[in-house]
Amino acid sequence: MLLVGLIGLLLAIVIPVGGFFFCCCRCAGRCGGSRVEVMEKKRDSCRRISCGIVMFSIVVVMMFGLVCAFVTNEYIEQGVQALPDNLKWSIDDVQLYFNNTKSEVNNLLKNNFKQLQEKLEESLDRSGDIVKIRLGEVSQAVAVDNLTEIVSRLGQLRNDINEAMENTKKLQQDGNQLQLGLAGVRKDLMGLLNECNSELEACQEILKLYDLSHLVVEPNFSELPNLTDIMQKLSDLLNEDIESEVRKGKDTFDRLSYTIQDAVSNAIPEIKQKIRNFGIELGAAADNTSQMLHVPELRQAKEVVSGFQPYIEKYSVYRRYGSMALCCGMLAIVLCFTFGLVCGSCGSRPGNIYGDSSCNKGVGARLLIMGVIVVFLLSFFLLLTTTALFLVGGTTQRTICDVIKNTSDPQVKEAILLVQKHRLIKMIGEDFQITEILRQCHNNKSLYQTLELEKRSQLHIGPNVVVSVFNLSKLTNYQERYKVDEKLSEFLNQLNVNPNVTLLTMEGKELLKQLRDTPVSSINFTVYFVMAEEQLTSINLLELAAKLNNTAEILPSSQLELAAKLRNSALQLESYHLRLVISIRSSLNKLKNVAEHIQKASEFHGKKLKDVIIELLEKAQWAQKFIQTKGKEELKKLGKEFVSEFTELIDQYAAHVKQQVTEEIGRCGPVSQAYNASYVAACNKVILPFNGFWASLGWCSLLCIPCIFIAVTLSVLYRRIDPYPGPLVDSDFASDNYADRDNIPLANVSQKRTWKDRQTYDNRNGYVYDYSPGFRDRVSPPRSGYMPAPQVDNVQPPTSAGPPPYAAPQDVPPSMGSQPLPNGPSEYTRPPPYFFPGP
């Protein structure tokens, strides 16, 4: 890199110095600065085309580099402007990762353990009840609980049956009353309608539409079940206090839980205290982790980044405009070369004063020389700036970006260890390897794996803060450290209870047998549901009443008595509907709901009450026998199961903590993403375009060096006026056959020049070459082609032959600056062009 920088500095000095000497050379008429040679040589056309193609290719490459320079300059500006925000977002992401990791640690080691502690303490406080319930499940003593539940519902069952009996009685009364009323109306209507049937069509229509013989109450309420006997038996059982007799056995069995709880009450407080100590240790580990993850340097770094924002906004514009000035300087060089090539390649030859174009080859030559001069003038600034940018960009790329990107490189690791001066986290006698931490984060490993906490007992945070590292092995041997096994063994030893209980008294058994014989389950509940859905009357009383009123309206005035009787029958029907039909329908719905309640009370877990009572009585008797014979041993066994489940809960939590800490908590993938985002923001969006900018300017500047030589060569070729005359002139001049001839006659010249003097024509006296067609025609007739060159031996120099006398046109003024020659006319006479008389 230093070698390249030295070369750039050397070129920045050499090229301007070379330009100075080049300008001096041209001023002396050399280095393409003379226009004496006006005729092309034999291979000038090929040289012009070849050099033009090479020059064109180089200019195209320079244009591409120039475009890259302008584009990368804008990319640099965008990247620099967005750099503070991108870095602050990355810092915020890292801070968010630390905060989330703290939350995860606190949630796992504090909140989750608090939930576990509450559950364990609840289990200890309810240990007697838990063991009693499991004893009841094993011994089937839960049958007593079921029997107690059944008898507890007998009071509500009696009330439901009583309500059903009252609704049944009311239905029967209203139904009989409605039946009698409809019978009277039916009898009256049939007589009245038969009386007017022969006279009125309306009466005939009523008889056709309604069959009055069906004007009766359809349901037979006398078929409803008689619940009196059931009601009496339930009342007798409740009066004998069946519920309290059955509950005596349940209460005796429930008191067993208090007995067990009292037996183990001495060991429970100590077990709770051990659990609390375990929680305190985990809470301290969570606090240490939170302290370890508290990194105030992030806030300071964010403030530093924010402090750069005003400077960037203030000074970045100067960098941008300075870079644009360099690009514009290079653009001026490229434009000179481009237009020089265009004019030199496409323009006409220079020197035609009667129609010369402003974009001829001479203009192209001058543009090329102008481009060369601009190169000499700007080369020092361009190369010096490019070299400085190269050193800055290359150094930054190698020392920062390459190090950030290739952290796995062994040399990079060694370099990072050498520059690792600020040790935010370190172990006594051993530093963290930042490259290893980054590698773990790129693999999204947990914080425990990333920092290799299994190998460390303490962490140094800053110069004076030491944090203890929680050892996960302590989770698995918590029983030994806190002697939980001893306390649980003491708990089992205290569980020495003789469960001598009576589940059912003799009175309770007898009352349950009476309840078993009660025909509650034999009630026909289908009758209630069918009657509730059945139609009360087949004829709608309101429709029939409306029809009778309509018929009474259309009867003639001679049938007023008949019309009054029809209205009276309609009124009776409406009254029956309002007073009786609606009341009966309401009673049926109530009876249906009550029947549903009775049906549910007559069943237990989907079985009939009679079958359930028989089954539960057998289970209660077997449980009584089991508890009296094997109850003590079963309590010991159930106590061991309780202790095993108790310790299993702690073991599951410890395994969960270990798995979460080692594999899940603090996965530092977000740190890797923030790291990569910072790399992209700084290197890809700033340094990379920066390097692209100096590289673009650099190759354009280096390509200017061959362009100097090619442009000078092309400028000479573009300024040659006469085209190559062909092999004829070459052979004549090559053999020097006409060395003694005066082929270039000059007016008023006293001394003839030799062949060497005639190789070039000095046009210092104002001679202007004339290419006008009229003049050429007057000088020599047009030829269809070149004549073959004469033999050397036969050529004789002309004696008196010469070109025809030249008379200047009268309308052409004398040449500016011309002076009268000695021994000649006072007015300048233009000489003719080169004359070749031919063989």
ZAMARGU-4260 file (C-alpha; in steps of 0.2 Angstrom, whole numbers, plus 5000, padded with zeros to 4 digits):
<rodrens>
0) 5000/5000/5000 | 5014/5012/5004 | 5023/5007/4988 | 5007/5012/4978 | 5006/5028/4988
5) 5024/5033/4984 | 5021/5029/4966 | 5006/5040/4966 | 5015/5054/4974 | 5029/5052/4961
10) 5017/5053/4947 | 5009/5068/4954 | 5026/5076/4953 | 5033/5069/4937 | 5018/5072/4926
15) 5017/5091/4929 | 5036/5093/4927 | 5035/5083/4911 | 5021/5094/4906 | 5032/5109/4908
20) 5046/5102/4897 | 5033/5097/4885 | 5026/5114/4883 | 5044/5121/4881 | 5047/5108/4868
25) 5031/5114/4858 | 5036/5132/4860 | 5052/5128/4852 | 5043/5120/4837 | 5046/5102/4841
30) 5035/5089/4850 | 5022/5092/4837 | 5022/5111/4839 | 5027/5114/4821 | 5015/5115/4806
35) 5029/5114/4792 | 5024/5096/4787 | 5008/5099/4778 | 5008/5083/4768 | 5004/5066/4775
40) 5017/5052/4774 | 5014/5035/4768 | 5007/5027/4784 | 5000/5042/4792 | 4982/5036/4788
45) 4985/5020/4796 | 4993/5028/4811 | 4978/5040/4813 | 4965/5026/4813 | 4975/5015/4825
50) 4978/5029/4837 | 4960/5035/4836 | 4954/5018/4840 | 4965/5016/4855 | 4961/5034/4860
55) 4943/5030/4858 | 4944/5014/4869 | 4954/5023/4883 | 4941/5038/4883 | 4927/5025/4884
60) 4935/5017/4899 | 4938/5034/4907 | 4920/5039/4904 | 4915/5023/4913 | 4927/5028/4927
65) 4920/5045/4928 | 4902/5039/4929 | 4907/5028/4943 | 4916/5042/4952 | 4900/5053/4951
70) 4889/5038/4957 | 4900/5033/4971 | 4901/5051/4977 | 4882/5051/4979 | 4883/5034/4988
75) 4896/5041/5000 | 4885/5056/5004 | 4870/5045/5007 | 4880/5033/5017 | 4888/5046/5028
80) 4871/5055/5031 | 4863/5038/5036 | 4878/5032/5046 | 4873/5040/5063 | 4856/5034/5062
85) 4861/5016/5057 | 4874/5015/5071 | 4861/5021/5084 | 4849/5008/5078 | 4862/4995/5080
90) 4866/5001/5097 | 4847/5001/5101 | 4846/4983/5095 | 4860/4978/5106 | 4853/4987/5121
95) 4836/4979/5117 | 4844/4962/5117 | 4852/4965/5134 | 4835/4971/5141 | 4826/4956/5134
100) 4839/4944/5141 | 4837/4952/5158 | 4819/4949/5157 | 4821/4931/5152 | 4833/4928/5166
105) 4821/4936/5179 | 4806/4927/5172 | 4815/4911/5173 | 4824/4912/5190 | 4812/4923/5199
110) 4794/4923/5192 | 4794/4904/5187 | 4802/4899/5204 | 4789/4910/5213 | 4776/4900/5204
115) 4784/4884/5209 | 4786/4889/5227 | 4768/4894/5228 | 4763/4877/5221 | 4775/4867/5233
120) 4770/4877/5248 | 4752/4874/5243 | 4755/4855/5242 | 4763/4855/5259 | 4749/4864/5267
125) 4737/4852/5259 | 4747/4837/5261 | 4735/4829/5273 | 4720/4832/5261 | 4730/4826/5246
130) 4735/4810/5255 | 4717/4808/5261 | 4710/4810/5244 | 4722/4798/5236 | 4717/4786/5250
135) 4699/4788/5246 | 4703/4784/5228 | 4713/4769/5232 | 4700/4762/5245 | 4685/4768/5235
140) 4680/4778/5250 | 4675/4792/5238 | 4658/4782/5238 | 4654/4791/5254 | 4656/4808/5246
145) 4645/4802/5231 | 4632/4796/5244 | 4633/4812/5253 | 4630/4822/5237 | 4615/4812/5232
150) 4606/4814/5249 | 4610/4832/5249 | 4599/4834/5234 | 4584/4826/5242 | 4577/4842/5249
155) 4577/4850/5232 | 4570/4834/5224 | 4555/4835/5237 | 4552/4853/5232 | 4551/4849/5214
160) 4540/4834/5216 | 4528/4845/5227 | 4528/4858/5213 | 4524/4845/5200 | 4510/4839/5210
165) 4502/4856/5212 | 4504/4859/5193 | 4496/4843/5190 | 4481/4846/5201 | 4479/4864/5193
170) 4480/4856/5175 | 4467/4843/5179 | 4455/4857/5187 | 4457/4868/5172 | 4456/4854/5159
175) 4439/4848/5167 | 4432/4866/5167 | 4437/4868/5149 | 4430/4852/5144 | 4413/4856/5151
180) 4413/4873/5144 | 4417/4867/5126 | 4404/4853/5128 | 4391/4866/5131 | 4397/4877/5117
185) 4398/4863/5105 | 4380/4858/5109 | 4373/4875/5106 | 4382/4878/5090 | 4377/4862/5082
190) 4358/4867/5086 | 4360/4884/5079 | 4370/4879/5064 | 4358/4866/5059 | 4344/4878/5061
195) 4351/4890/5048 | 4359/4877/5037 | 4345/4876/5025 | 4343/4895/5023 | 4361/4902/5024
200) 4376/4897/5014 | 4388/4904/5028 | 4381/4892/5041 | 4384/4878/5029 | 4402/4884/5026
205) 4405/4883/5045 | 4399/4865/5046 | 4411/4861/5032 | 4426/4869/5039 | 4425/4864/5057
210) 4420/4847/5064 | 4412/4852/5080 | 4412/4835/5087 | 4431/4838/5089 | 4428/4853/5099
215) 4436/4845/5115 | 4452/4845/5126 | 4464/4833/5117 | 4476/4829/5132 | 4470/4818/5146
220) 4477/4825/5161 | 4471/4811/5172 | 4486/4801/5164 | 4499/4811/5173 | 4509/4801/5186
225) 4503/4801/5204 | 4518/4807/5214 | 4510/4807/5231 | 4518/4790/5236 | 4535/4797/5231
230) 4532/4813/5240 | 4528/4804/5256 | 4543/4793/5256 | 4555/4807/5253 | 4547/4817/5266
235) 4549/4803/5278 | 4567/4801/5274 | 4571/4819/5276 | 4561/4819/5292 | 4573/4805/5299
240) 4588/4816/5294 | 4595/4805/5281 | 4607/4818/5275 | 4615/4820/5293 | 4617/4802/5295
245) 4626/4799/5279 | 4637/4815/5281 | 4643/4808/5298 | 4654/4795/5288 | 4660/4809/5276
250) 4665/4820/5290 | 4674/4806/5299 | 4684/4803/5283 | 4687/4821/5280 | 4694/4823/5298
255) 4708/4810/5293 | 4716/4824/5282 | 4717/4835/5297 | 4725/4821/5307 | 4738/4818/5293
260) 4741/4837/5292 | 4744/4838/5310 | 4756/4823/5310 | 4768/4831/5297 | 4766/4849/5302
265) 4783/4850/5311 | 4793/4846/5295 | 4783/4857/5283 | 4790/4874/5289 | 4808/4868/5288
270) 4805/4862/5270 | 4797/4878/5265 | 4812/4887/5272 | 4824/4877/5261 | 4814/4881/5246
275) 4815/4899/5250 | 4833/4898/5252 | 4835/4890/5235 | 4824/4904/5228 | 4835/4917/5236
280) 4850/4909/5228 | 4842/4909/5211 | 4836/4927/5213 | 4854/4932/5217 | 4860/4923/5201
285) 4847/4933/5191 | 4853/4950/5199 | 4871/4946/5195 | 4866/4942/5177 | 4856/4958/5176
290) 4872/4967/5183 | 4883/4959/5170 | 4871/4964/5156 | 4871/4982/5162 | 4882/4990/5149
295) 4883/5009/5152 | 4895/5010/5137 | 4881/5008/5125 | 4873/5024/5131 | 4889/5033/5130
300) 4892/5026/5112 | 4875/5032/5107 | 4879/5049/5113 | 4896/5049/5104 | 4887/5044/5088
305) 4874/5057/5091 | 4888/5070/5093 | 4894/5067/5076 | 4878/5071/5068 | 4880/5090/5068
310) 4898/5089/5061 | 4892/5077/5047 | 4878/5089/5042 | 4890/5104/5043 | 4905/5097/5034
315) 4899/5083/5023 | 4893/5095/5010 | 4911/5102/5008 | 4918/5084/5005 | 4904/5081/4992
320) 4907/5097/4983 | 4926/5094/4983 | 4924/5077/4976 | 4912/5084/4963 | 4926/5097/4958
325) 4938/5082/4956 | 4925/5074/4945 | 4922/5089/4935 | 4941/5092/4932 | 4942/5074/4925
330) 4926/5077/4915 | 4934/5092/4907 | 4949/5081/4902 | 4937/5068/4895 | 4927/5081/4885
335) 4942/5088/4877 | 4948/5071/4872 | 4931/5066/4866 | 4927/5081/4856 | 4945/5081/4849
340) 4942/5063/4843 | 4925/5067/4836 | 4931/5083/4826 | 4948/5074/4821 | 4939/5058/4815
345) 4924/5066/4807 | 4929/5084/4802 | 4937/5089/4785 | 4955/5093/4783 | 4961/5110/4788
350) 4967/5124/4777 | 4952/5127/4765 | 4949/5145/4766 | 4934/5145/4754 | 4923/5134/4765
355) 4933/5128/4780 | 4922/5120/4794 | 4923/5125/4812 | 4924/5107/4817 | 4938/5101/4806
360) 4953/5091/4810 | 4963/5106/4815 | 4950/5110/4828 | 4951/5092/4834 | 4970/5093/4835
365) 4968/5109/4846 | 4956/5101/4857 | 4967/5086/4860 | 4981/5097/4864 | 4970/5107/4876
370) 4965/5090/4884 | 4984/5087/4886 | 4987/5104/4894 | 4972/5101/4906 | 4980/5085/4911
375) 4996/5093/4915 | 4987/5107/4925 | 4976/5096/4935 | 4987/5080/4936 | 4995/5086/4952
380) 4979/5089/4961 | 4971/5073/4954 | 4985/5061/4958 | 4989/5069/4975 | 4971/5069/4980
385) 4968/5051/4973 | 4984/5045/4982 | 4978/5053/4999 | 4961/5045/4997 | 4969/5028/4992
390) 4979/5028/5008 | 4964/5033/5019 | 4952/5021/5011 | 4964/5007/5009 | 4970/5009/5027
395) 4952/5009/5034 | 4947/4994/5023 | 4962/4984/5029 | 4962/4989/5047 | 4943/4990/5051
400) 4932/4982/5038 | 4943/4967/5034 | 4945/4964/5052 | 4927/4966/5056 | 4922/4954/5041
405) 4936/4941/5043 | 4936/4938/5062 | 4940/4920/5060 | 4956/4923/5052 | 4971/4919/5064
410) 4980/4934/5060 | 4965/4945/5063 | 4963/4936/5079 | 4980/4940/5085 | 4978/4958/5079
415) 4962/4960/5089 | 4970/4952/5105 | 4984/4965/5103 | 4972/4980/5102 | 4960/4973/5115
420) 4964/4986/5128 | 4947/4990/5136 | 4942/4974/5145 | 4923/4976/5149 | 4922/4958/5155
425) 4936/4947/5160 | 4940/4933/5171 | 4955/4933/5183 | 4970/4929/5173 | 4961/4926/5157
430) 4953/4938/5144 | 4938/4935/5133 | 4942/4933/5115 | 4931/4945/5106 | 4932/4935/5090
435) 4926/4919/5099 | 4911/4929/5106 | 4907/4935/5088 | 4908/4918/5081 | 4896/4911/5094
440) 4884/4926/5091 | 4885/4923/5072 | 4879/4905/5076 | 4865/4912/5088 | 4872/4903/5103
445) 4865/4907/5121 | 4874/4919/5132 | 4880/4904/5143 | 4888/4896/5128 | 4895/4912/5121
450) 4904/4918/5137 | 4909/4900/5142 | 4902/4903/5159 | 4903/4884/5163 | 4922/4887/5164
455) 4921/4903/5175 | 4917/4906/5193 | 4919/4925/5193 | 4917/4939/5180 | 4925/4956/5181
460) 4914/4970/5175 | 4924/4986/5173 | 4939/4989/5185 | 4932/4986/5202 | 4916/4976/5200
465) 4916/4957/5202 | 4901/4946/5198 | 4899/4928/5204 | 4894/4916/5190 | 4880/4904/5195
470) 4885/4886/5193 | 4872/4876/5185 | 4879/4860/5194 | 4871/4867/5209 | 4854/4865/5202
475) 4856/4846/5201 | 4863/4844/5219 | 4851/4856/5228 | 4845/4841/5238 | 4862/4838/5245
480) 4866/4856/5248 | 4850/4861/5256 | 4847/4843/5264 | 4829/4842/5257 | 4830/4823/5257
485) 4832/4823/5276 | 4818/4835/5279 | 4806/4824/5267 | 4812/4808/5276 | 4807/4817/5292
490) 4790/4821/5284 | 4787/4803/5280 | 4792/4797/5297 | 4779/4808/5305 | 4766/4801/5293
495) 4762/4787/5306 | 4743/4788/5307 | 4731/4774/5310 | 4715/4778/5299 | 4702/4770/5310
500) 4686/4778/5303 | 4668/4773/5301 | 4662/4778/5284 | 4643/4773/5286 | 4633/4771/5302
505) 4620/4758/5303 | 4606/4771/5303 | 4613/4778/5287 | 4614/4762/5279 | 4596/4758/5283
510) 4590/4775/5277 | 4600/4773/5260 | 4591/4757/5257 | 4574/4765/5260 | 4580/4778/5247
515) 4585/4765/5235 | 4567/4758/5236 | 4559/4775/5233 | 4552/4774/5215 | 4559/4790/5209
520) 4568/4783/5195 | 4552/4774/5189 | 4542/4790/5185 | 4536/4791/5167 | 4544/4808/5162
525) 4539/4806/5144 | 4521/4810/5148 | 4526/4827/5154 | 4536/4831/5138 | 4523/4824/5126
530) 4509/4834/5134 | 4519/4850/5134 | 4521/4848/5115 | 4503/4841/5111 | 4490/4853/5104
535) 4477/4857/5117 | 4462/4858/5105 | 4461/4852/5088 | 4450/4867/5083 | 4457/4885/5086
540) 4445/4893/5098 | 4449/4911/5092 | 4447/4907/5073 | 4430/4898/5077 | 4425/4913/5087
545) 4430/4925/5073 | 4420/4914/5060 | 4405/4915/5071 | 4405/4933/5073 | 4407/4935/5054
550) 4392/4924/5051 | 4382/4934/5063 | 4386/4949/5054 | 4379/4943/5037 | 4363/4936/5044
555) 4347/4945/5038 | 4337/4956/5050 | 4324/4942/5052 | 4337/4931/5061 | 4342/4943/5074
560) 4340/4931/5088 | 4350/4918/5079 | 4364/4931/5076 | 4364/4935/5095 | 4366/4917/5100
565) 4381/4915/5088 | 4389/4930/5095 | 4386/4923/5113 | 4394/4907/5108 | 4409/4916/5100
570) 4411/4926/5116 | 4411/4910/5126 | 4425/4903/5115 | 4435/4919/5117 | 4433/4918/5136
575) 4438/4900/5137 | 4454/4904/5127 | 4459/4919/5138 | 4455/4911/5155 | 4458/4892/5153
580) 4468/4888/5137 | 4482/4901/5141 | 4483/4895/5159 | 4484/4877/5154 | 4498/4880/5142
585) 4508/4889/5156 | 4505/4875/5168 | 4511/4862/5155 | 4527/4872/5152 | 4530/4874/5171
590) 4527/4855/5173 | 4539/4851/5159 | 4553/4861/5167 | 4550/4853/5184 | 4549/4836/5176
595) 4567/4839/5169 | 4573/4844/5186 | 4566/4828/5194 | 4573/4818/5180 | 4591/4825/5183
600) 4589/4822/5202 | 4583/4804/5199 | 4600/4800/5190 | 4618/4801/5196 | 4632/4801/5182
605) 4620/4795/5169 | 4613/4780/5180 | 4597/4778/5189 | 4597/4783/5207 | 4592/4765/5213
610) 4607/4757/5203 | 4619/4770/5209 | 4614/4768/5228 | 4616/4750/5227 | 4634/4752/5219
615) 4639/4765/5231 | 4634/4755/5246 | 4644/4741/5241 | 4659/4752/5238 | 4657/4761/5255
620) 4657/4744/5264 | 4672/4738/5255 | 4681/4754/5258 | 4677/4753/5277 | 4685/4736/5277
625) 4701/4741/5267 | 4704/4756/5278 | 4703/4746/5294 | 4714/4732/5288 | 4727/4741/5276
630) 4724/4759/5279 | 4741/4762/5289 | 4752/4754/5276 | 4743/4763/5262 | 4746/4780/5270
635) 4764/4776/5271 | 4764/4772/5252 | 4754/4787/5248 | 4766/4798/5258 | 4781/4792/5248
640) 4772/4795/5232 | 4768/4813/5238 | 4786/4816/5242 | 4792/4809/5225 | 4780/4820/5216
645) 4786/4835/5227 | 4804/4832/5223 | 4800/4828/5205 | 4792/4846/5203 | 4809/4853/5209
650) 4819/4842/5197 | 4808/4847/5183 | 4811/4865/5186 | 4830/4863/5188 | 4831/4853/5172
655) 4820/4867/5164 | 4832/4880/5170 | 4847/4871/5165 | 4840/4868/5147 | 4834/4887/5145
660) 4851/4894/5152 | 4862/4883/5142 | 4852/4883/5125 | 4839/4897/5125 | 4842/4912/5136
665) 4852/4926/5128 | 4853/4919/5111 | 4865/4933/5104 | 4859/4932/5086 | 4852/4950/5087
670) 4870/4955/5092 | 4876/4947/5076 | 4863/4956/5066 | 4867/4973/5074 | 4886/4969/5071
675) 4882/4965/5053 | 4871/4980/5051 | 4885/4991/5058 | 4897/4984/5046 | 4885/4987/5031
680) 4882/5005/5037 | 4900/5009/5039 | 4910/4998/5026 | 4897/4994/5013 | 4889/5010/5012
685) 4903/5022/5016 | 4920/5014/5014 | 4916/5003/4999 | 4909/5018/4989 | 4924/5028/4995
690) 4936/5016/4988 | 4926/5015/4972 | 4928/5034/4971 | 4947/5034/4972 | 4948/5019/4961
695) 4938/5027/4948 | 4948/5043/4949 | 4964/5033/4950 | 4961/5023/4934 | 4955/5039/4925
700) 4971/5048/4930 | 4982/5033/4925 | 4974/5032/4908 | 4978/5050/4905 | 4996/5046/4904
705) 4994/5036/4888 | 4981/5048/4882 | 4995/5062/4882 | 5006/5053/4870 | 4992/5047/4859
710) 4983/5064/4859 | 5000/5073/4854 | 5002/5060/4840 | 4984/5062/4833 | 4986/5081/4834
715) 5001/5081/4822 | 4992/5069/4811 | 4976/5079/4811 | 4985/5095/4806 | 4992/5088/4790
720) 4983/5097/4776 | 4988/5087/4760 | 4983/5069/4758 | 4996/5056/4754 | 4999/5058/4735
725) 5003/5040/4731 | 5018/5030/4725 | 5022/5042/4711 | 5029/5055/4721 | 5037/5043/4733
730) 5047/5035/4719 | 5052/5052/4712 | 5058/5059/4728 | 5065/5043/4734 | 5076/5042/4719
735) 5080/5060/4719 | 5077/5061/4700 | 5071/5079/4700 | 5084/5086/4712 | 5089/5099/4700
740) 5072/5104/4695 | 5063/5119/4702 | 5046/5112/4705 | 5041/5125/4717 | 5043/5141/4708
745) 5042/5157/4719 | 5040/5174/4713 | 5054/5186/4714 | 5066/5173/4722 | 5084/5177/4717
750) 5091/5160/4723 | 5085/5143/4719 | 5084/5131/4734 | 5092/5114/4734 | 5082/5097/4736
755) 5085/5097/4754 | 5078/5115/4756 | 5063/5110/4746 | 5058/5096/4758 | 5047/5108/4768
760) 5040/5124/4763 | 5042/5139/4774 | 5026/5149/4774 | 5032/5163/4784 | 5029/5177/4771
765) 5010/5175/4771 | 5008/5162/4757 | 4991/5154/4757 | 4989/5138/4748 | 4975/5138/4735
770) 4965/5122/4733 | 4951/5130/4722 | 4946/5120/4708 | 4947/5134/4695 | 4964/5137/4699
775) 4969/5119/4698 | 4961/5117/4681 | 4971/5132/4675 | 4987/5125/4682 | 4986/5108/4674
780) 4972/5098/4666 | 4964/5085/4677 | 4972/5068/4676 | 4963/5052/4677 | 4977/5044/4687
785) 4996/5045/4691 | 5008/5042/4677 | 5021/5029/4679 | 5037/5036/4686 | 5050/5039/4672
790) 5067/5030/4671 | 5081/5038/4680 | 5093/5037/4665 | 5081/5045/4653 | 5076/5060/4664
795) 5083/5076/4659 | 5080/5092/4669 | 5069/5104/4661 | 5078/5119/4653 | 5066/5132/4649
800) 5049/5124/4653 | 5040/5130/4668 | 5023/5133/4675 | 5012/5144/4666 | 5013/5162/4671
805) 5001/5165/4686 | 4990/5181/4686 | 4982/5184/4702 | 4963/5187/4701 | 4959/5206/4701
810) 4946/5204/4715 | 4958/5196/4727 | 4966/5208/4739 | 4984/5207/4742 | 4989/5196/4757
815) 4990/5204/4773 | 5007/5207/4779 | 5015/5205/4762 | 5029/5217/4758 | 5036/5221/4740
820) 5050/5210/4736 | 5066/5218/4729 | 5068/5220/4710 | 5050/5216/4709 | 5033/5224/4707
825) 5026/5234/4721 | 5011/5222/4724 | 5014/5204/4729 | 5010/5191/4716 | 5004/5175/4723
830) 5014/5160/4716 | 5006/5145/4709 | 5005/5129/4719 | 5017/5115/4717 | 5019/5111/4699
835) 5024/5094/4691 | 5026/5095/4672 | 5026/5077/4670 | 5038/5066/4660
</rodrens>
